[in-house]
Amino acid sequence: MKNLFAKRLTELIDESGRMQKDICADLHISKQKLSKWKTCYNEPSMDDLMMLALYFDVSADYLLGLVDETGVRIKSDVSASST
């Protein structure tokens, strides 16, 4: 199953109507870096995650799959405690 971050990033890129090369130029990142995020080969750093959230005008929580598009927290099977 495709990582939710990668799925949402791909959707945001598609919905933007912009070419990936233009997005990369705007963000000052390589096309390879963006491609690796979209294919789950690499994950963005915290700084990159913030940059993407600001660029696409979404929350980092949305990109990470913690909330849906309305901002409602998504329930998770992962418990809050690690014990």
LINCORRA-V114915 format. One line per field, one symbol per residue. ss: DSSP state (H for helix, E for strand, L for the rest). burial: b if it has 24 or more other ideal C-beta (glycine too) atoms within 12 Angstrom, else e. A space follows every 10 residues. Layout:
# LINCORRA-V114915
ss=???
burial=???
This chain:
# LINCORRA-V114915
ss=LLLHHHHHHH HHHHHHLLLH HHHHHHHLLL HHHHHHHHLL LLLLLHHHHH HHHHHHLLLH HHHHLLELLL LLELLLLLLL LLL
burial=eeeebbebbb ebbeeeeeeb eebbeebebe eebbeebbee eeebeeebbe bbbebbebbb ebbbbeeeee eeeeeeeeee eee
